[in-house]
Amino acid sequence: MLTEPPRSPPLVVIRIQNLRQEAFKETQYSRFTQQELPACKPVLTPGLVIAAFTIIGMVFIPLGLVSLSTSEHVVEIVDRYDDSCVPPNYSNDKLKFIQSAHTDKSCVRILAVPKLMKKPIYIYYQLDNYYQNHRRYVKSRSDKQLRSKAGENDIKACTPEDKTKNGPIVPCGLVAWSLFNDTYGFSLDSKTIKVNKHDIAWKSDKDHKFGKDVYPKNFQSGGLIGGAKLNSSLPLSKQEDLMVWMRTAALPSFRKLYGRIEEDLPANKKIEVVIQNNYNTYSFGGKKKLVLSTTSWMGGKNDFLGIAYIIVGGLCLFLAVFFILLYVVKPRPLGDPSYLSWNRSPSG
């Protein structure tokens, strides 16, 4: 039986094979694959570890003390008013009180100033057990509509607050619809304290995210009213309360800026606050608080950062002392081959 002699591979195939072999050799013997590139390979000697822990502890503890001291100089007044602003005859049915259009929602609270509060004094409203980070809630908005008049009809993501029989809702969506609508009026010694509500929103929001040619339209005109109403004669770029609210919070307890007081409040004075308790937090067990706070170079009052620095610094100093004692009591020579597992005598 005659057999056909084997054919030699084409020159192209041979060339490709040669190139692959050359590339493999270059890759196989490169400094990168052989891990010969310059690298930092510190040897963690007992002295180096002890010195590192000591330095971290000596740096972190003073930072923590400075942070705590700075936070202690911030004067903060926190007043929860959602329960106190419900009349006694509605104490067992708070939801009926807040939903009724015939009940008086005004409430007067007296706040004591513990220390001198220097201007500017920031006014916040705090909501607890309010999940602004819920996926369906966060997605129920239209950034295109907020940004430009050309996107007025972009309401696909705004269901169920997307349109009425008169056309699209501007601004649409559940986030805008649930706009906070409690109001606060302040007075000291029978004199009204002015609240500055300008420049409470981010500059980037005013300049880029909320359009100067976008005006509220059909807002809060449906069958179910959610929260505050908007001035239809002002563009969204001027509606700073809306901008603050539309920047949704990540946690269920959050504060949002309401305004600023541009005058000092003397110590031991009584501030009278007239609250319009309109916002419904009773249906989901939420809490409402009014917060007055000064600031420092680190921001508002926050003890967590200082405590965290002190705990970490103290732990590092404790470990440094522990390793020193361990090294003195039971020293271990570096590079001693007798500590290798295969050099140890088998246990009986």
C-alpha positions as CSV (number, residue, x, y, z in Angstrom):
1,M,0.0,0.0,0.0
2,L,1.4,3.3,-1.1
3,T,1.5,6.1,1.5
4,E,1.8,9.8,0.7
5,P,4.9,11.4,2.1
6,P,4.2,13.9,4.9
7,R,3.9,17.4,3.8
8,S,6.1,20.1,5.4
9,P,4.3,22.9,7.1
10,P,4.0,26.2,5.2
11,L,6.6,28.9,5.7
12,V,4.0,31.1,7.3
13,V,3.3,28.5,10.0
14,I,6.9,28.0,10.7
15,R,7.5,31.7,11.0
16,I,4.6,32.1,13.5
17,Q,6.0,29.2,15.6
18,N,9.4,30.8,15.7
19,L,7.9,34.1,16.8
20,R,6.0,32.4,19.5
21,Q,9.1,30.6,20.8
22,E,11.1,33.8,20.8
23,A,8.3,35.6,22.7
24,F,8.1,32.8,25.2
25,K,11.8,32.9,25.8
26,E,11.8,36.7,26.3
27,T,8.8,36.4,28.7
28,Q,10.3,33.4,30.5
29,Y,13.6,35.0,31.2
30,S,12.5,38.6,31.8
31,R,13.4,40.4,35.0
32,F,9.6,40.8,35.7
33,T,8.8,37.1,35.5
34,Q,11.9,36.2,37.5
35,Q,11.0,38.9,40.2
36,E,14.3,40.6,39.8
37,L,12.9,44.2,39.6
38,P,13.9,46.6,42.4
39,A,11.5,46.2,45.3
40,C,11.2,47.1,49.0
41,K,11.5,44.0,51.0
42,P,11.7,45.1,54.7
43,V,12.6,42.5,57.3
44,L,10.2,42.9,60.2
45,T,12.7,42.7,63.0
46,P,11.4,43.1,66.6
47,G,13.0,46.5,66.8
48,L,11.3,47.7,63.7
49,V,7.9,46.4,64.8
50,I,8.2,47.9,68.2
51,A,9.4,51.3,66.8
52,A,6.5,51.4,64.3
53,F,3.9,50.7,67.0
54,T,5.4,53.3,69.3
55,I,5.5,56.0,66.6
56,I,1.8,55.3,65.7
57,G,0.8,55.5,69.3
58,M,2.7,58.7,70.0
59,V,1.1,60.4,66.9
60,F,-2.4,59.1,67.2
61,I,-3.0,59.8,70.9
62,P,-2.2,63.6,70.6
63,L,-4.3,63.8,67.5
64,G,-7.2,62.2,69.3
65,L,-6.8,64.6,72.3
66,V,-6.8,67.6,69.9
67,S,-9.9,66.3,68.1
68,L,-11.8,65.7,71.3
69,S,-10.8,69.1,72.6
70,T,-11.9,70.8,69.4
71,S,-15.2,68.9,69.4
72,E,-15.9,69.9,73.1
73,H,-15.6,73.6,72.1
74,V,-18.5,73.2,69.6
75,V,-21.8,74.2,71.2
76,E,-24.8,72.2,70.1
77,I,-28.4,72.2,71.1
78,V,-30.6,69.2,70.1
79,D,-34.3,69.2,70.7
80,R,-36.7,66.4,69.7
81,Y,-40.1,67.9,69.1
82,D,-42.2,65.4,67.2
83,D,-43.8,63.9,70.3
84,S,-44.0,67.2,72.3
85,C,-45.7,69.0,69.4
86,V,-48.7,66.7,69.4
87,P,-51.7,67.9,71.5
88,P,-52.6,65.6,74.5
89,N,-56.0,64.6,72.9
90,Y,-54.1,63.2,69.9
91,S,-51.4,61.5,71.9
92,N,-52.8,58.0,71.1
93,D,-53.5,58.8,67.4
94,K,-50.6,61.0,66.2
95,L,-51.2,59.9,62.6
96,K,-54.7,61.3,62.6
97,F,-53.4,64.6,64.0
98,I,-50.7,65.1,61.3
99,Q,-53.0,64.0,58.4
100,S,-55.9,66.2,59.5
101,A,-56.3,69.6,57.7
102,H,-58.2,71.1,60.6
103,T,-55.6,70.6,63.4
104,D,-53.3,73.4,64.5
105,K,-49.8,72.3,63.6
106,S,-48.0,75.2,65.4
107,C,-45.9,74.5,68.4
108,V,-43.7,76.6,70.7
109,R,-40.4,75.2,72.1
110,I,-38.0,76.9,74.5
111,L,-34.3,76.2,74.0
112,A,-31.7,77.1,76.6
113,V,-28.3,78.3,75.4
114,P,-25.7,76.5,77.5
115,K,-22.7,78.5,76.4
116,L,-21.9,81.5,74.2
117,M,-22.7,80.5,70.6
118,K,-20.7,82.6,68.2
119,K,-22.0,83.3,64.7
120,P,-22.5,81.7,62.3
121,I,-24.9,79.3,64.0
122,Y,-26.1,76.5,61.7
123,I,-29.7,75.3,61.9
124,Y,-30.3,71.6,61.0
125,Y,-33.4,69.4,61.0
126,Q,-32.6,65.8,61.9
127,L,-34.7,62.8,60.8
128,D,-34.3,59.3,62.3
129,N,-35.5,56.0,60.9
130,Y,-35.9,57.6,57.5
131,Y,-34.4,55.5,54.7
132,Q,-33.6,57.9,51.9
133,N,-31.2,55.3,50.5
134,H,-34.0,52.9,49.5
135,R,-33.4,51.9,45.9
136,R,-36.9,52.7,44.5
137,Y,-36.9,56.0,46.4
138,V,-33.4,57.1,45.2
139,K,-34.2,56.2,41.5
140,S,-37.5,58.1,41.5
141,R,-36.1,61.3,40.0
142,S,-35.0,62.8,36.7
143,D,-31.7,64.6,36.7
144,K,-32.2,65.6,33.0
145,Q,-35.4,67.3,33.9
146,L,-33.8,69.1,36.9
147,R,-30.9,70.3,34.7
148,S,-32.6,71.7,31.7
149,K,-36.0,72.7,30.3
150,A,-35.3,70.5,27.3
151,G,-35.6,67.4,29.6
152,E,-39.1,68.4,31.0
153,N,-40.7,65.3,29.5
154,D,-38.0,62.9,30.8
155,I,-40.2,61.3,33.5
156,K,-39.8,57.6,32.9
157,A,-38.0,57.0,36.3
158,C,-40.4,59.2,38.3
159,T,-43.3,56.8,38.7
160,P,-45.7,57.2,40.5
161,E,-45.2,61.0,40.8
162,D,-44.5,61.5,37.1
163,K,-47.5,63.4,35.6
164,T,-51.0,64.8,36.1
165,K,-53.8,65.4,33.6
166,N,-52.2,68.8,33.0
167,G,-48.8,67.4,31.9
168,P,-45.5,66.3,33.5
169,I,-44.7,67.2,37.1
170,V,-41.6,69.4,37.5
171,P,-39.7,68.3,39.6
172,C,-41.0,64.8,39.3
173,G,-40.3,61.7,41.5
174,L,-40.7,60.6,45.1
175,V,-37.6,62.4,46.3
176,A,-38.9,65.9,45.4
177,W,-42.5,64.9,46.3
178,S,-41.5,64.1,49.9
179,L,-39.7,67.5,50.4
180,F,-39.4,68.4,54.1
181,N,-42.0,71.1,55.1
182,D,-41.6,71.8,58.8
183,T,-40.7,75.5,59.4
184,Y,-38.9,77.2,62.3
185,G,-39.1,80.8,63.6
186,F,-36.7,82.1,66.3
187,S,-36.9,84.9,68.7
188,L,-34.8,86.1,71.6
189,D,-36.1,88.6,74.2
190,S,-39.2,89.2,72.1
191,K,-36.9,90.1,69.1
192,T,-37.1,88.1,65.9
193,I,-33.9,86.3,65.0
194,K,-33.3,86.4,61.2
195,V,-32.6,83.1,59.5
196,N,-30.3,83.3,56.4
197,K,-31.4,80.6,54.0
198,H,-29.0,81.6,51.2
199,D,-26.0,79.5,50.2
200,I,-27.1,76.4,52.1
201,A,-26.8,74.2,49.0
202,W,-23.7,73.0,47.2
203,K,-22.4,75.5,44.6
204,S,-22.1,72.6,42.1
205,D,-25.8,71.9,42.5
206,K,-26.8,75.5,41.9
207,D,-24.5,75.9,38.9
208,H,-24.9,72.6,37.2
209,K,-27.5,70.2,38.5
210,F,-30.5,72.5,38.8
211,G,-31.4,74.6,35.8
212,K,-32.0,78.3,35.7
213,D,-34.7,77.8,33.0
214,V,-36.5,75.1,34.9
215,Y,-39.6,76.2,36.9
216,P,-41.9,74.1,39.1
217,K,-44.9,72.8,37.2
218,N,-47.9,70.8,38.5
219,F,-45.9,70.2,41.7
220,Q,-48.0,68.9,44.7
221,S,-51.1,69.3,42.7
222,G,-52.2,65.6,42.7
223,G,-54.6,63.8,45.0
224,L,-51.9,63.0,47.6
225,I,-49.8,65.8,48.9
226,G,-46.3,64.7,50.0
227,G,-44.4,67.6,51.5
228,A,-43.5,71.2,50.9
229,K,-44.7,73.2,47.9
230,L,-42.4,75.2,45.7
231,N,-42.6,78.8,44.4
232,S,-43.5,78.4,40.8
233,S,-42.1,81.9,40.0
234,L,-38.5,80.9,41.0
235,P,-36.3,78.5,38.9
236,L,-35.0,75.4,40.5
237,S,-31.5,76.9,40.7
238,K,-33.0,79.3,43.4
239,Q,-34.9,76.6,45.4
240,E,-32.1,75.8,47.8
241,D,-34.3,73.8,50.2
242,L,-35.1,71.5,47.4
243,M,-31.4,71.1,46.5
244,V,-30.5,70.2,50.0
245,W,-33.3,67.6,50.2
246,M,-32.5,66.1,46.8
247,R,-29.0,65.2,47.9
248,T,-30.2,62.0,49.6
249,A,-28.6,60.6,52.8
250,A,-26.8,57.3,53.0
251,L,-27.9,56.5,56.6
252,P,-31.3,56.3,58.2
253,S,-30.4,59.0,60.7
254,F,-29.3,62.2,59.0
255,R,-29.2,66.0,59.3
256,K,-29.9,68.6,56.6
257,L,-29.1,72.3,56.7
258,Y,-32.1,74.5,57.1
259,G,-30.4,77.9,57.5
260,R,-27.9,80.0,59.5
261,I,-28.2,82.6,62.3
262,E,-25.9,85.4,61.6
263,E,-25.6,86.8,65.2
264,D,-24.2,85.6,68.5
265,L,-26.4,84.0,71.1
266,P,-25.5,84.8,74.7
267,A,-25.1,82.1,77.3
268,N,-28.0,81.2,79.6
269,K,-30.5,82.8,77.4
270,K,-33.8,81.3,76.4
271,I,-34.7,81.0,72.7
272,E,-38.3,80.8,71.7
273,V,-38.9,78.6,68.6
274,V,-42.2,78.5,66.8
275,I,-42.4,75.3,64.9
276,Q,-44.9,74.4,62.2
277,N,-45.1,70.6,62.7
278,N,-46.3,69.6,59.2
279,Y,-44.0,66.7,58.2
280,N,-45.4,63.2,58.7
281,T,-42.9,60.9,60.4
282,Y,-45.6,59.2,62.6
283,S,-46.7,56.7,60.0
284,F,-43.3,55.0,60.0
285,G,-42.1,55.6,63.5
286,G,-39.6,58.3,62.6
287,K,-38.2,61.1,64.8
288,K,-37.7,64.8,64.2
289,K,-35.2,67.0,65.9
290,L,-34.1,70.6,65.7
291,V,-30.4,71.2,65.9
292,L,-28.5,74.4,66.5
293,S,-24.7,74.1,66.3
294,T,-21.6,76.2,66.0
295,T,-18.6,74.9,64.1
296,S,-14.8,74.6,64.5
297,W,-11.9,74.2,62.0
298,M,-12.8,70.4,62.0
299,G,-16.5,71.0,61.3
300,G,-19.4,70.2,63.7
301,K,-19.5,68.3,66.9
302,N,-18.1,64.8,66.5
303,D,-16.4,62.8,69.3
304,F,-16.0,59.6,67.3
305,L,-12.9,60.7,65.4
306,G,-11.0,61.7,68.6
307,I,-12.1,58.5,70.5
308,A,-11.0,56.4,67.5
309,Y,-7.6,58.0,67.4
310,I,-7.1,57.5,71.1
311,I,-8.2,53.8,71.0
312,V,-5.9,53.0,68.1
313,G,-3.0,54.9,69.6
314,G,-3.4,53.3,73.0
315,L,-3.7,49.8,71.4
316,C,-0.4,50.4,69.5
317,L,1.4,51.5,72.6
318,F,0.1,48.5,74.5
319,L,1.4,46.2,71.7
320,A,4.7,47.9,71.7
321,V,5.2,47.4,75.5
322,F,3.9,43.8,75.1
323,F,6.5,43.0,72.4
324,I,9.3,44.6,74.4
325,L,8.5,42.4,77.4
326,L,8.2,39.4,75.2
327,Y,11.5,40.1,73.5
328,V,13.2,40.6,76.9
329,V,11.7,37.5,78.6
330,K,11.9,35.1,75.6
331,P,14.3,36.4,72.9
332,R,14.6,34.7,69.6
333,P,17.6,35.1,67.4
334,L,17.0,36.1,63.8
335,G,17.7,33.5,61.2
336,D,18.1,30.6,63.6
337,P,17.5,27.4,61.6
338,S,16.7,25.5,64.7
339,Y,13.2,27.0,64.7
340,L,12.3,25.5,61.3
341,S,9.8,22.7,61.6
342,W,11.9,20.1,60.0
343,N,14.8,20.8,62.4
344,R,12.7,20.4,65.5
345,S,12.8,17.1,67.4
346,P,9.5,15.2,67.2
347,S,7.4,15.5,70.2
348,G,7.1,12.4,72.4
